[in-house]
Amino acid sequence: MITKKEVMRVEINSVQINNNLKKLEQGIEIITKAMKLLDIPEEVLERETKPFGNASHIILPKEYSNKIVKIIIKK
C-alpha cells in the first residue's frame, strides 16, 4: 500500500506541456515516415486473378481506388 509520504506530486506549467506536445508530434511524424520507408502494408488481401483477353485482372474493393498496390505472385 502506498502512503502519502511516498506519493510525489509533479507540477508542470503550460510551456512545459506545449513543449512535450511538440515533442510528441515530432515523434509521431518520425514514426509515420519510418512506416512509409519500411513499406508496412495497410492490409493484406488474397485474391484470385481472372482471365481477361490476353491478360488478367485482380478485382479489389472500391476503397482501394487510386492507391498504390503491390502484388506478390505465389507459385
Secondary structure, 3 states (H helix, E strand, C coil): CCCCCCCCCCCCCHHHHHHHHHHHHHHHHHHHHHHHHHCCCCCCCCCCCEEECCEEECCCCHHHCCCCCCCCCCC
